[in-house]
Amino acid sequence: MKKKILYIHGFMSGANGMTITNLRRRYEKKYDFIVPELDADPSVSIPKINEIIKAEQPSLIIGNSLGGFFALMCESGNIPILAVNPCVNPYEHL
């Protein structure tokens, strides 16, 4: 059974963006990717991410840009987080 990675896309990206496409291409034999389509509104997306974490129990969470912010704010427990270029204050920048 492959380990699961939850990938959280950034602002103006999506579940089929270039970053996740490249990650899948490179690591699809080793990992299963969970890639939800998310809203830019944290009050909508963070609860959805928390539900996915509880249901899927990923081994790693990767968040890019706004997704990095979401990853840092979610209820990850002991799951490692890789926040790539996280948007640290989306309320100011978006």
PyMOL Python script that loads the backbone (N, CA, C, O; Angstrom):
from pymol import cmd

cmd.read_pdbstr("""\
ATOM      1  N   MET A   1       0.840  -1.186   0.000  1.00  0.00           N
ATOM      2  CA  MET A   1       0.000   0.000   0.000  1.00  0.00           C
ATOM      3  C   MET A   1       0.887   1.252   0.000  1.00  0.00           C
ATOM      4  O   MET A   1       1.819   1.364   0.796  1.00  0.00           O
ATOM      5  N   LYS A   2       0.583   2.187  -0.902  1.00  0.00           N
ATOM      6  CA  LYS A   2       1.375   3.408  -1.016  1.00  0.00           C
ATOM      7  C   LYS A   2       0.979   4.408   0.066  1.00  0.00           C
ATOM      8  O   LYS A   2      -0.172   4.454   0.501  1.00  0.00           O
ATOM      9  N   LYS A   3       1.948   5.199   0.487  1.00  0.00           N
ATOM     10  CA  LYS A   3       1.660   6.287   1.415  1.00  0.00           C
ATOM     11  C   LYS A   3       0.905   7.382   0.682  1.00  0.00           C
ATOM     12  O   LYS A   3       1.013   7.530  -0.535  1.00  0.00           O
ATOM     13  N   LYS A   4       0.128   8.156   1.459  1.00  0.00           N
ATOM     14  CA  LYS A   4      -0.676   9.236   0.891  1.00  0.00           C
ATOM     15  C   LYS A   4      -0.041  10.584   1.191  1.00  0.00           C
ATOM     16  O   LYS A   4       0.473  10.820   2.285  1.00  0.00           O
ATOM     17  N   ILE A   5      -0.085  11.457   0.202  1.00  0.00           N
ATOM     18  CA  ILE A   5       0.348  12.845   0.360  1.00  0.00           C
ATOM     19  C   ILE A   5      -0.848  13.729   0.053  1.00  0.00           C
ATOM     20  O   ILE A   5      -1.488  13.589  -0.989  1.00  0.00           O
ATOM     21  N   LEU A   6      -1.144  14.643   0.973  1.00  0.00           N
ATOM     22  CA  LEU A   6      -2.164  15.651   0.737  1.00  0.00           C
ATOM     23  C   LEU A   6      -1.459  16.870   0.156  1.00  0.00           C
ATOM     24  O   LEU A   6      -0.594  17.460   0.803  1.00  0.00           O
ATOM     25  N   TYR A   7      -1.828  17.245  -1.063  1.00  0.00           N
ATOM     26  CA  TYR A   7      -1.256  18.425  -1.710  1.00  0.00           C
ATOM     27  C   TYR A   7      -2.311  19.522  -1.709  1.00  0.00           C
ATOM     28  O   TYR A   7      -3.438  19.308  -2.157  1.00  0.00           O
ATOM     29  N   ILE A   8      -1.942  20.703  -1.203  1.00  0.00           N
ATOM     30  CA  ILE A   8      -2.855  21.835  -1.113  1.00  0.00           C
ATOM     31  C   ILE A   8      -2.344  22.922  -2.053  1.00  0.00           C
ATOM     32  O   ILE A   8      -1.293  23.519  -1.823  1.00  0.00           O
ATOM     33  N   HIS A   9      -3.107  23.166  -3.113  1.00  0.00           N
ATOM     34  CA  HIS A   9      -2.684  24.118  -4.136  1.00  0.00           C
ATOM     35  C   HIS A   9      -2.774  25.561  -3.656  1.00  0.00           C
ATOM     36  O   HIS A   9      -3.401  25.863  -2.641  1.00  0.00           O
ATOM     37  N   GLY A  10      -2.138  26.429  -4.402  1.00  0.00           N
ATOM     38  CA  GLY A  10      -2.119  27.851  -4.073  1.00  0.00           C
ATOM     39  C   GLY A  10      -3.224  28.634  -4.761  1.00  0.00           C
ATOM     40  O   GLY A  10      -4.062  28.078  -5.471  1.00  0.00           O
ATOM     41  N   PHE A  11      -3.202  29.924  -4.533  1.00  0.00           N
ATOM     42  CA  PHE A  11      -4.163  30.862  -5.110  1.00  0.00           C
ATOM     43  C   PHE A  11      -4.027  30.862  -6.626  1.00  0.00           C
ATOM     44  O   PHE A  11      -2.915  30.858  -7.154  1.00  0.00           O
ATOM     45  N   MET A  12      -5.151  30.866  -7.321  1.00  0.00           N
ATOM     46  CA  MET A  12      -5.190  30.873  -8.788  1.00  0.00           C
ATOM     47  C   MET A  12      -4.594  29.603  -9.393  1.00  0.00           C
ATOM     48  O   MET A  12      -4.185  29.598 -10.554  1.00  0.00           O
ATOM     49  N   SER A  13      -4.547  28.541  -8.616  1.00  0.00           N
ATOM     50  CA  SER A  13      -4.126  27.245  -9.116  1.00  0.00           C
ATOM     51  C   SER A  13      -5.281  26.286  -8.874  1.00  0.00           C
ATOM     52  O   SER A  13      -6.399  26.722  -8.599  1.00  0.00           O
ATOM     53  N   GLY A  14      -5.029  25.007  -8.972  1.00  0.00           N
ATOM     54  CA  GLY A  14      -6.110  24.059  -8.755  1.00  0.00           C
ATOM     55  C   GLY A  14      -5.587  22.647  -8.653  1.00  0.00           C
ATOM     56  O   GLY A  14      -4.380  22.408  -8.620  1.00  0.00           O
ATOM     57  N   ALA A  15      -6.515  21.723  -8.604  1.00  0.00           N
ATOM     58  CA  ALA A  15      -6.187  20.312  -8.407  1.00  0.00           C
ATOM     59  C   ALA A  15      -5.450  19.708  -9.595  1.00  0.00           C
ATOM     60  O   ALA A  15      -4.917  18.604  -9.486  1.00  0.00           O
ATOM     61  N   ASN A  16      -5.407  20.404 -10.723  1.00  0.00           N
ATOM     62  CA  ASN A  16      -4.689  19.924 -11.897  1.00  0.00           C
ATOM     63  C   ASN A  16      -3.593  20.893 -12.329  1.00  0.00           C
ATOM     64  O   ASN A  16      -3.209  20.917 -13.498  1.00  0.00           O
ATOM     65  N   GLY A  17      -3.087  21.694 -11.387  1.00  0.00           N
ATOM     66  CA  GLY A  17      -2.039  22.660 -11.697  1.00  0.00           C
ATOM     67  C   GLY A  17      -0.716  21.998 -12.068  1.00  0.00           C
ATOM     68  O   GLY A  17      -0.547  20.786 -11.934  1.00  0.00           O
ATOM     69  N   MET A  18       0.209  22.820 -12.534  1.00  0.00           N
ATOM     70  CA  MET A  18       1.495  22.330 -13.014  1.00  0.00           C
ATOM     71  C   MET A  18       2.316  21.668 -11.898  1.00  0.00           C
ATOM     72  O   MET A  18       2.956  20.646 -12.143  1.00  0.00           O
ATOM     73  N   THR A  19       2.313  22.216 -10.701  1.00  0.00           N
ATOM     74  CA  THR A  19       3.122  21.648  -9.617  1.00  0.00           C
ATOM     75  C   THR A  19       2.682  20.235  -9.274  1.00  0.00           C
ATOM     76  O   THR A  19       3.515  19.332  -9.190  1.00  0.00           O
ATOM     77  N   ILE A  20       1.383  20.032  -9.073  1.00  0.00           N
ATOM     78  CA  ILE A  20       0.923  18.687  -8.721  1.00  0.00           C
ATOM     79  C   ILE A  20       1.047  17.734  -9.903  1.00  0.00           C
ATOM     80  O   ILE A  20       1.287  16.540  -9.718  1.00  0.00           O
ATOM     81  N   THR A  21       0.886  18.250 -11.106  1.00  0.00           N
ATOM     82  CA  THR A  21       1.084  17.410 -12.289  1.00  0.00           C
ATOM     83  C   THR A  21       2.506  16.871 -12.323  1.00  0.00           C
ATOM     84  O   THR A  21       2.723  15.690 -12.593  1.00  0.00           O
ATOM     85  N   ASN A  22       3.477  17.740 -12.048  1.00  0.00           N
ATOM     86  CA  ASN A  22       4.883  17.317 -12.021  1.00  0.00           C
ATOM     87  C   ASN A  22       5.175  16.374 -10.862  1.00  0.00           C
ATOM     88  O   ASN A  22       5.915  15.405 -11.033  1.00  0.00           O
ATOM     89  N   LEU A  23       4.614  16.636  -9.691  1.00  0.00           N
ATOM     90  CA  LEU A  23       4.818  15.745  -8.547  1.00  0.00           C
ATOM     91  C   LEU A  23       4.245  14.359  -8.835  1.00  0.00           C
ATOM     92  O   LEU A  23       4.881  13.345  -8.550  1.00  0.00           O
ATOM     93  N   ARG A  24       3.055  14.325  -9.395  1.00  0.00           N
ATOM     94  CA  ARG A  24       2.440  13.035  -9.728  1.00  0.00           C
ATOM     95  C   ARG A  24       3.293  12.273 -10.742  1.00  0.00           C
ATOM     96  O   ARG A  24       3.547  11.077 -10.593  1.00  0.00           O
ATOM     97  N   ARG A  25       3.724  12.987 -11.766  1.00  0.00           N
ATOM     98  CA  ARG A  25       4.530  12.350 -12.811  1.00  0.00           C
ATOM     99  C   ARG A  25       5.787  11.715 -12.211  1.00  0.00           C
ATOM    100  O   ARG A  25       6.185  10.617 -12.600  1.00  0.00           O
ATOM    101  N   ARG A  26       6.396  12.411 -11.275  1.00  0.00           N
ATOM    102  CA  ARG A  26       7.657  11.952 -10.683  1.00  0.00           C
ATOM    103  C   ARG A  26       7.468  10.867  -9.620  1.00  0.00           C
ATOM    104  O   ARG A  26       8.283   9.950  -9.521  1.00  0.00           O
ATOM    105  N   TYR A  27       6.396  10.967  -8.823  1.00  0.00           N
ATOM    106  CA  TYR A  27       6.256  10.108  -7.643  1.00  0.00           C
ATOM    107  C   TYR A  27       5.018   9.211  -7.628  1.00  0.00           C
ATOM    108  O   TYR A  27       4.707   8.620  -6.593  1.00  0.00           O
ATOM    109  N   GLU A  28       4.313   9.098  -8.738  1.00  0.00           N
ATOM    110  CA  GLU A  28       3.059   8.342  -8.731  1.00  0.00           C
ATOM    111  C   GLU A  28       3.225   6.864  -8.398  1.00  0.00           C
ATOM    112  O   GLU A  28       2.276   6.236  -7.929  1.00  0.00           O
ATOM    113  N   LYS A  29       4.380   6.306  -8.623  1.00  0.00           N
ATOM    114  CA  LYS A  29       4.595   4.890  -8.306  1.00  0.00           C
ATOM    115  C   LYS A  29       4.821   4.671  -6.817  1.00  0.00           C
ATOM    116  O   LYS A  29       4.634   3.566  -6.307  1.00  0.00           O
ATOM    117  N   LYS A  30       5.223   5.727  -6.127  1.00  0.00           N
ATOM    118  CA  LYS A  30       5.553   5.607  -4.707  1.00  0.00           C
ATOM    119  C   LYS A  30       4.444   6.134  -3.781  1.00  0.00           C
ATOM    120  O   LYS A  30       4.274   5.633  -2.669  1.00  0.00           O
ATOM    121  N   TYR A  31       3.690   7.147  -4.242  1.00  0.00           N
ATOM    122  CA  TYR A  31       2.695   7.803  -3.386  1.00  0.00           C
ATOM    123  C   TYR A  31       1.355   7.946  -4.093  1.00  0.00           C
ATOM    124  O   TYR A  31       1.284   8.051  -5.318  1.00  0.00           O
ATOM    125  N   ASP A  32       0.296   7.948  -3.292  1.00  0.00           N
ATOM    126  CA  ASP A  32      -1.026   8.349  -3.758  1.00  0.00           C
ATOM    127  C   ASP A  32      -1.221   9.796  -3.338  1.00  0.00           C
ATOM    128  O   ASP A  32      -0.960  10.153  -2.189  1.00  0.00           O
ATOM    129  N   PHE A  33      -1.673  10.619  -4.253  1.00  0.00           N
ATOM    130  CA  PHE A  33      -1.871  12.035  -3.962  1.00  0.00           C
ATOM    131  C   PHE A  33      -3.346  12.336  -3.762  1.00  0.00           C
ATOM    132  O   PHE A  33      -4.199  11.896  -4.533  1.00  0.00           O
ATOM    133  N   ILE A  34      -3.627  13.089  -2.717  1.00  0.00           N
ATOM    134  CA  ILE A  34      -4.970  13.595  -2.432  1.00  0.00           C
ATOM    135  C   ILE A  34      -4.890  15.080  -2.770  1.00  0.00           C
ATOM    136  O   ILE A  34      -4.118  15.817  -2.157  1.00  0.00           O
ATOM    137  N   VAL A  35      -5.680  15.515  -3.736  1.00  0.00           N
ATOM    138  CA  VAL A  35      -5.569  16.890  -4.214  1.00  0.00           C
ATOM    139  C   VAL A  35      -6.966  17.501  -4.340  1.00  0.00           C
ATOM    140  O   VAL A  35      -7.587  17.423  -5.400  1.00  0.00           O
ATOM    141  N   PRO A  36      -7.450  18.100  -3.272  1.00  0.00           N
ATOM    142  CA  PRO A  36      -8.783  18.698  -3.342  1.00  0.00           C
ATOM    143  C   PRO A  36      -8.767  20.039  -4.082  1.00  0.00           C
ATOM    144  O   PRO A  36      -7.773  20.765  -4.065  1.00  0.00           O
ATOM    145  N   GLU A  37      -9.873  20.340  -4.719  1.00  0.00           N
ATOM    146  CA  GLU A  37     -10.073  21.667  -5.311  1.00  0.00           C
ATOM    147  C   GLU A  37     -10.554  22.561  -4.178  1.00  0.00           C
ATOM    148  O   GLU A  37     -11.570  22.274  -3.544  1.00  0.00           O
ATOM    149  N   LEU A  38      -9.828  23.642  -3.921  1.00  0.00           N
ATOM    150  CA  LEU A  38     -10.117  24.476  -2.755  1.00  0.00           C
ATOM    151  C   LEU A  38     -10.454  25.904  -3.139  1.00  0.00           C
ATOM    152  O   LEU A  38     -10.076  26.389  -4.205  1.00  0.00           O
ATOM    153  N   ASP A  39     -11.168  26.559  -2.250  1.00  0.00           N
ATOM    154  CA  ASP A  39     -11.543  27.954  -2.369  1.00  0.00           C
ATOM    155  C   ASP A  39     -10.430  28.815  -1.755  1.00  0.00           C
ATOM    156  O   ASP A  39      -9.694  28.335  -0.893  1.00  0.00           O
ATOM    157  N   ALA A  40     -10.300  30.043  -2.173  1.00  0.00           N
ATOM    158  CA  ALA A  40      -9.291  30.945  -1.600  1.00  0.00           C
ATOM    159  C   ALA A  40      -9.670  31.413  -0.192  1.00  0.00           C
ATOM    160  O   ALA A  40      -8.826  31.951   0.525  1.00  0.00           O
ATOM    161  N   ASP A  41     -10.909  31.217   0.203  1.00  0.00           N
ATOM    162  CA  ASP A  41     -11.392  31.650   1.519  1.00  0.00           C
ATOM    163  C   ASP A  41     -10.991  30.620   2.584  1.00  0.00           C
ATOM    164  O   ASP A  41     -11.450  29.478   2.545  1.00  0.00           O
ATOM    165  N   PRO A  42     -10.136  31.020   3.535  1.00  0.00           N
ATOM    166  CA  PRO A  42      -9.711  30.084   4.580  1.00  0.00           C
ATOM    167  C   PRO A  42     -10.872  29.500   5.385  1.00  0.00           C
ATOM    168  O   PRO A  42     -10.804  28.347   5.810  1.00  0.00           O
ATOM    169  N   SER A  43     -11.934  30.275   5.602  1.00  0.00           N
ATOM    170  CA  SER A  43     -13.056  29.768   6.401  1.00  0.00           C
ATOM    171  C   SER A  43     -13.804  28.645   5.682  1.00  0.00           C
ATOM    172  O   SER A  43     -14.542  27.888   6.313  1.00  0.00           O
ATOM    173  N   VAL A  44     -13.620  28.535   4.384  1.00  0.00           N
ATOM    174  CA  VAL A  44     -14.220  27.453   3.609  1.00  0.00           C
ATOM    175  C   VAL A  44     -13.243  26.287   3.471  1.00  0.00           C
ATOM    176  O   VAL A  44     -13.609  25.127   3.657  1.00  0.00           O
ATOM    177  N   SER A  45     -11.992  26.620   3.140  1.00  0.00           N
ATOM    178  CA  SER A  45     -11.019  25.576   2.790  1.00  0.00           C
ATOM    179  C   SER A  45     -10.404  24.854   3.987  1.00  0.00           C
ATOM    180  O   SER A  45     -10.201  23.642   3.924  1.00  0.00           O
ATOM    181  N   ILE A  46     -10.109  25.549   5.052  1.00  0.00           N
ATOM    182  CA  ILE A  46      -9.456  24.887   6.192  1.00  0.00           C
ATOM    183  C   ILE A  46     -10.345  23.800   6.805  1.00  0.00           C
ATOM    184  O   ILE A  46      -9.839  22.714   7.087  1.00  0.00           O
ATOM    185  N   PRO A  47     -11.636  24.036   7.023  1.00  0.00           N
ATOM    186  CA  PRO A  47     -12.471  22.928   7.518  1.00  0.00           C
ATOM    187  C   PRO A  47     -12.512  21.741   6.548  1.00  0.00           C
ATOM    188  O   PRO A  47     -12.516  20.588   6.977  1.00  0.00           O
ATOM    189  N   LYS A  48     -12.542  22.023   5.252  1.00  0.00           N
ATOM    190  CA  LYS A  48     -12.530  20.947   4.258  1.00  0.00           C
ATOM    191  C   LYS A  48     -11.229  20.150   4.347  1.00  0.00           C
ATOM    192  O   LYS A  48     -11.245  18.921   4.280  1.00  0.00           O
ATOM    193  N   ILE A  49     -10.112  20.844   4.496  1.00  0.00           N
ATOM    194  CA  ILE A  49      -8.809  20.181   4.642  1.00  0.00           C
ATOM    195  C   ILE A  49      -8.790  19.327   5.905  1.00  0.00           C
ATOM    196  O   ILE A  49      -8.311  18.194   5.880  1.00  0.00           O
ATOM    197  N   ASN A  50      -9.308  19.863   7.008  1.00  0.00           N
ATOM    198  CA  ASN A  50      -9.350  19.100   8.258  1.00  0.00           C
ATOM    199  C   ASN A  50     -10.161  17.816   8.112  1.00  0.00           C
ATOM    200  O   ASN A  50      -9.787  16.781   8.663  1.00  0.00           O
ATOM    201  N   GLU A  51     -11.268  17.875   7.375  1.00  0.00           N
ATOM    202  CA  GLU A  51     -12.080  16.677   7.131  1.00  0.00           C
ATOM    203  C   GLU A  51     -11.294  15.646   6.322  1.00  0.00           C
ATOM    204  O   GLU A  51     -11.344  14.449   6.607  1.00  0.00           O
ATOM    205  N   ILE A  52     -10.578  16.119   5.325  1.00  0.00           N
ATOM    206  CA  ILE A  52      -9.774  15.219   4.492  1.00  0.00           C
ATOM    207  C   ILE A  52      -8.676  14.565   5.322  1.00  0.00           C
ATOM    208  O   ILE A  52      -8.423  13.369   5.183  1.00  0.00           O
ATOM    209  N   ILE A  53      -8.029  15.334   6.174  1.00  0.00           N
ATOM    210  CA  ILE A  53      -6.969  14.782   7.030  1.00  0.00           C
ATOM    211  C   ILE A  53      -7.528  13.677   7.919  1.00  0.00           C
ATOM    212  O   ILE A  53      -6.923  12.612   8.040  1.00  0.00           O
ATOM    213  N   LYS A  54      -8.678  13.924   8.539  1.00  0.00           N
ATOM    214  CA  LYS A  54      -9.283  12.905   9.411  1.00  0.00           C
ATOM    215  C   LYS A  54      -9.654  11.647   8.634  1.00  0.00           C
ATOM    216  O   LYS A  54      -9.449  10.531   9.113  1.00  0.00           O
ATOM    217  N   ALA A  55     -10.196  11.830   7.442  1.00  0.00           N
ATOM    218  CA  ALA A  55     -10.664  10.682   6.654  1.00  0.00           C
ATOM    219  C   ALA A  55      -9.523   9.910   5.998  1.00  0.00           C
ATOM    220  O   ALA A  55      -9.559   8.681   5.943  1.00  0.00           O
ATOM    221  N   GLU A  56      -8.521  10.612   5.505  1.00  0.00           N
ATOM    222  CA  GLU A  56      -7.474   9.978   4.687  1.00  0.00           C
ATOM    223  C   GLU A  56      -6.171   9.671   5.436  1.00  0.00           C
ATOM    224  O   GLU A  56      -5.405   8.805   5.012  1.00  0.00           O
ATOM    225  N   GLN A  57      -5.917  10.369   6.537  1.00  0.00           N
ATOM    226  CA  GLN A  57      -4.686  10.173   7.315  1.00  0.00           C
ATOM    227  C   GLN A  57      -3.426  10.158   6.430  1.00  0.00           C
ATOM    228  O   GLN A  57      -2.720   9.151   6.375  1.00  0.00           O
ATOM    229  N   PRO A  58      -3.148  11.275   5.741  1.00  0.00           N
ATOM    230  CA  PRO A  58      -1.967  11.301   4.882  1.00  0.00           C
ATOM    231  C   PRO A  58      -0.675  11.222   5.699  1.00  0.00           C
ATOM    232  O   PRO A  58      -0.652  11.541   6.887  1.00  0.00           O
ATOM    233  N   SER A  59       0.390  10.791   5.035  1.00  0.00           N
ATOM    234  CA  SER A  59       1.709  10.709   5.675  1.00  0.00           C
ATOM    235  C   SER A  59       2.447  12.035   5.627  1.00  0.00           C
ATOM    236  O   SER A  59       3.366  12.268   6.412  1.00  0.00           O
ATOM    237  N   LEU A  60       2.046  12.908   4.705  1.00  0.00           N
ATOM    238  CA  LEU A  60       2.695  14.200   4.500  1.00  0.00           C
ATOM    239  C   LEU A  60       1.672  15.164   3.935  1.00  0.00           C
ATOM    240  O   LEU A  60       0.792  14.779   3.165  1.00  0.00           O
ATOM    241  N   ILE A  61       1.799  16.431   4.329  1.00  0.00           N
ATOM    242  CA  ILE A  61       0.974  17.499   3.770  1.00  0.00           C
ATOM    243  C   ILE A  61       1.914  18.479   3.091  1.00  0.00           C
ATOM    244  O   ILE A  61       2.852  18.982   3.709  1.00  0.00           O
ATOM    245  N   ILE A  62       1.660  18.746   1.818  1.00  0.00           N
ATOM    246  CA  ILE A  62       2.429  19.745   1.076  1.00  0.00           C
ATOM    247  C   ILE A  62       1.475  20.873   0.716  1.00  0.00           C
ATOM    248  O   ILE A  62       0.411  20.641   0.142  1.00  0.00           O
ATOM    249  N   GLY A  63       1.866  22.099   1.058  1.00  0.00           N
ATOM    250  CA  GLY A  63       1.077  23.264   0.693  1.00  0.00           C
ATOM    251  C   GLY A  63       1.939  24.269  -0.031  1.00  0.00           C
ATOM    252  O   GLY A  63       3.054  24.566   0.396  1.00  0.00           O
ATOM    253  N   ASN A  64       1.418  24.799  -1.139  1.00  0.00           N
ATOM    254  CA  ASN A  64       2.159  25.749  -1.944  1.00  0.00           C
ATOM    255  C   ASN A  64       1.467  27.113  -1.913  1.00  0.00           C
ATOM    256  O   ASN A  64       0.273  27.207  -2.199  1.00  0.00           O
ATOM    257  N   SER A  65       2.206  28.167  -1.569  1.00  0.00           N
ATOM    258  CA  SER A  65       1.698  29.533  -1.542  1.00  0.00           C
ATOM    259  C   SER A  65       0.519  29.641  -0.565  1.00  0.00           C
ATOM    260  O   SER A  65       0.692  29.401   0.630  1.00  0.00           O
ATOM    261  N   LEU A  66      -0.670  29.995  -1.051  1.00  0.00           N
ATOM    262  CA  LEU A  66      -1.828  30.054  -0.152  1.00  0.00           C
ATOM    263  C   LEU A  66      -2.088  28.675   0.464  1.00  0.00           C
ATOM    264  O   LEU A  66      -2.530  28.576   1.608  1.00  0.00           O
ATOM    265  N   GLY A  67      -1.814  27.624  -0.293  1.00  0.00           N
ATOM    266  CA  GLY A  67      -1.928  26.266   0.240  1.00  0.00           C
ATOM    267  C   GLY A  67      -0.956  26.016   1.378  1.00  0.00           C
ATOM    268  O   GLY A  67      -1.241  25.218   2.270  1.00  0.00           O
ATOM    269  N   GLY A  68       0.200  26.694   1.360  1.00  0.00           N
ATOM    270  CA  GLY A  68       1.146  26.608   2.468  1.00  0.00           C
ATOM    271  C   GLY A  68       0.557  27.206   3.733  1.00  0.00           C
ATOM    272  O   GLY A  68       0.719  26.659   4.824  1.00  0.00           O
ATOM    273  N   PHE A  69      -0.125  28.329   3.581  1.00  0.00           N
ATOM    274  CA  PHE A  69      -0.821  28.937   4.718  1.00  0.00           C
ATOM    275  C   PHE A  69      -1.884  27.985   5.255  1.00  0.00           C
ATOM    276  O   PHE A  69      -1.980  27.764   6.462  1.00  0.00           O
ATOM    277  N   PHE A  70      -2.683  27.421   4.342  1.00  0.00           N
ATOM    278  CA  PHE A  70      -3.719  26.472   4.774  1.00  0.00           C
ATOM    279  C   PHE A  70      -3.102  25.282   5.500  1.00  0.00           C
ATOM    280  O   PHE A  70      -3.632  24.825   6.513  1.00  0.00           O
ATOM    281  N   ALA A  71      -1.991  24.784   4.988  1.00  0.00           N
ATOM    282  CA  ALA A  71      -1.326  23.632   5.607  1.00  0.00           C
ATOM    283  C   ALA A  71      -0.864  23.968   7.027  1.00  0.00           C
ATOM    284  O   ALA A  71      -0.989  23.149   7.937  1.00  0.00           O
ATOM    285  N   LEU A  72      -0.337  25.167   7.207  1.00  0.00           N
ATOM    286  CA  LEU A  72       0.141  25.572   8.532  1.00  0.00           C
ATOM    287  C   LEU A  72      -1.007  25.821   9.512  1.00  0.00           C
ATOM    288  O   LEU A  72      -0.817  25.725  10.724  1.00  0.00           O
ATOM    289  N   MET A  73      -2.186  26.138   8.998  1.00  0.00           N
ATOM    290  CA  MET A  73      -3.332  26.459   9.853  1.00  0.00           C
ATOM    291  C   MET A  73      -4.240  25.261  10.127  1.00  0.00           C
ATOM    292  O   MET A  73      -5.085  25.327  11.019  1.00  0.00           O
ATOM    293  N   CYS A  74      -4.086  24.188   9.391  1.00  0.00           N
ATOM    294  CA  CYS A  74      -4.986  23.045   9.541  1.00  0.00           C
ATOM    295  C   CYS A  74      -4.641  22.219  10.783  1.00  0.00           C
ATOM    296  O   CYS A  74      -3.607  22.422  11.418  1.00  0.00           O
ATOM    297  N   GLU A  75      -5.524  21.297  11.104  1.00  0.00           N
ATOM    298  CA  GLU A  75      -5.335  20.397  12.246  1.00  0.00           C
ATOM    299  C   GLU A  75      -4.563  19.166  11.776  1.00  0.00           C
ATOM    300  O   GLU A  75      -5.139  18.109  11.521  1.00  0.00           O
ATOM    301  N   SER A  76      -3.246  19.333  11.668  1.00  0.00           N
ATOM    302  CA  SER A  76      -2.408  18.285  11.090  1.00  0.00           C
ATOM    303  C   SER A  76      -1.942  17.249  12.109  1.00  0.00           C
ATOM    304  O   SER A  76      -1.457  16.183  11.730  1.00  0.00           O
ATOM    305  N   GLY A  77      -2.084  17.547  13.377  1.00  0.00           N
ATOM    306  CA  GLY A  77      -1.597  16.610  14.397  1.00  0.00           C
ATOM    307  C   GLY A  77      -0.101  16.416  14.256  1.00  0.00           C
ATOM    308  O   GLY A  77       0.653  17.388  14.249  1.00  0.00           O
ATOM    309  N   ASN A  78       0.334  15.180  14.144  1.00  0.00           N
ATOM    310  CA  ASN A  78       1.762  14.866  14.005  1.00  0.00           C
ATOM    311  C   ASN A  78       2.199  14.659  12.561  1.00  0.00           C
ATOM    312  O   ASN A  78       3.317  14.207  12.311  1.00  0.00           O
ATOM    313  N   ILE A  79       1.338  14.983  11.617  1.00  0.00           N
ATOM    314  CA  ILE A  79       1.677  14.796  10.206  1.00  0.00           C
ATOM    315  C   ILE A  79       2.661  15.888   9.791  1.00  0.00           C
ATOM    316  O   ILE A  79       2.396  17.069  10.013  1.00  0.00           O
ATOM    317  N   PRO A  80       3.785  15.515   9.198  1.00  0.00           N
ATOM    318  CA  PRO A  80       4.742  16.528   8.744  1.00  0.00           C
ATOM    319  C   PRO A  80       4.126  17.416   7.665  1.00  0.00           C
ATOM    320  O   PRO A  80       3.313  16.974   6.854  1.00  0.00           O
ATOM    321  N   ILE A  81       4.541  18.684   7.683  1.00  0.00           N
ATOM    322  CA  ILE A  81       4.063  19.666   6.710  1.00  0.00           C
ATOM    323  C   ILE A  81       5.256  20.235   5.958  1.00  0.00           C
ATOM    324  O   ILE A  81       6.270  20.596   6.557  1.00  0.00           O
ATOM    325  N   LEU A  82       5.124  20.311   4.639  1.00  0.00           N
ATOM    326  CA  LEU A  82       6.088  21.002   3.804  1.00  0.00           C
ATOM    327  C   LEU A  82       5.352  22.196   3.217  1.00  0.00           C
ATOM    328  O   LEU A  82       4.520  22.042   2.323  1.00  0.00           O
ATOM    329  N   ALA A  83       5.659  23.385   3.719  1.00  0.00           N
ATOM    330  CA  ALA A  83       5.016  24.611   3.244  1.00  0.00           C
ATOM    331  C   ALA A  83       5.979  25.304   2.285  1.00  0.00           C
ATOM    332  O   ALA A  83       7.015  25.825   2.698  1.00  0.00           O
ATOM    333  N   VAL A  84       5.630  25.304   1.015  1.00  0.00           N
ATOM    334  CA  VAL A  84       6.477  25.877  -0.024  1.00  0.00           C
ATOM    335  C   VAL A  84       6.030  27.311  -0.294  1.00  0.00           C
ATOM    336  O   VAL A  84       4.913  27.552  -0.752  1.00  0.00           O
ATOM    337  N   ASN A  85       6.920  28.256  -0.004  1.00  0.00           N
ATOM    338  CA  ASN A  85       6.637  29.672  -0.228  1.00  0.00           C
ATOM    339  C   ASN A  85       5.259  30.062   0.313  1.00  0.00           C
ATOM    340  O   ASN A  85       4.431  30.595  -0.426  1.00  0.00           O
ATOM    341  N   PRO A  86       5.009  29.797   1.609  1.00  0.00           N
ATOM    342  CA  PRO A  86       3.667  30.039   2.133  1.00  0.00           C
ATOM    343  C   PRO A  86       3.299  31.518   2.172  1.00  0.00           C
ATOM    344  O   PRO A  86       4.133  32.372   2.473  1.00  0.00           O
ATOM    345  N   CYS A  87       2.056  31.801   1.867  1.00  0.00           N
ATOM    346  CA  CYS A  87       1.500  33.143   2.016  1.00  0.00           C
ATOM    347  C   CYS A  87       1.184  33.299   3.498  1.00  0.00           C
ATOM    348  O   CYS A  87       0.203  32.734   3.981  1.00  0.00           O
ATOM    349  N   VAL A  88       1.998  34.053   4.222  1.00  0.00           N
ATOM    350  CA  VAL A  88       1.867  34.099   5.672  1.00  0.00           C
ATOM    351  C   VAL A  88       0.786  35.059   6.166  1.00  0.00           C
ATOM    352  O   VAL A  88       0.385  34.980   7.327  1.00  0.00           O
ATOM    353  N   ASN A  89       0.317  35.947   5.328  1.00  0.00           N
ATOM    354  CA  ASN A  89      -0.747  36.851   5.747  1.00  0.00           C
ATOM    355  C   ASN A  89      -1.714  37.063   4.589  1.00  0.00           C
ATOM    356  O   ASN A  89      -1.744  38.141   3.995  1.00  0.00           O
ATOM    357  N   PRO A  90      -2.503  36.044   4.265  1.00  0.00           N
ATOM    358  CA  PRO A  90      -3.385  36.154   3.086  1.00  0.00           C
ATOM    359  C   PRO A  90      -4.447  37.240   3.213  1.00  0.00           C
ATOM    360  O   PRO A  90      -4.927  37.755   2.203  1.00  0.00           O
ATOM    361  N   TYR A  91      -4.814  37.589   4.426  1.00  0.00           N
ATOM    362  CA  TYR A  91      -5.842  38.609   4.614  1.00  0.00           C
ATOM    363  C   TYR A  91      -5.353  39.976   4.126  1.00  0.00           C
ATOM    364  O   TYR A  91      -6.158  40.825   3.744  1.00  0.00           O
ATOM    365  N   GLU A  92      -4.040  40.185   4.140  1.00  0.00           N
ATOM    366  CA  GLU A  92      -3.449  41.426   3.636  1.00  0.00           C
ATOM    367  C   GLU A  92      -3.181  41.367   2.148  1.00  0.00           C
ATOM    368  O   GLU A  92      -3.366  42.354   1.437  1.00  0.00           O
ATOM    369  N   HIS A  93      -2.751  40.221   1.681  1.00  0.00           N
ATOM    370  CA  HIS A  93      -2.270  40.094   0.308  1.00  0.00           C
ATOM    371  C   HIS A  93      -3.323  39.742  -0.724  1.00  0.00           C
ATOM    372  O   HIS A  93      -3.122  39.975  -1.916  1.00  0.00           O
ATOM    373  N   LEU A  94      -4.438  39.187  -0.288  1.00  0.00           N
ATOM    374  CA  LEU A  94      -5.438  38.755  -1.279  1.00  0.00           C
ATOM    375  C   LEU A  94      -6.651  39.647  -1.275  1.00  0.00           C
ATOM    376  O   LEU A  94      -7.584  39.425  -2.046  1.00  0.00           O
TER     377      LEU A  94
END
""", "prot")
cmd.dss("prot")
cmd.show_as("cartoon", "prot")
cmd.util.cbc("prot")
cmd.orient("prot")
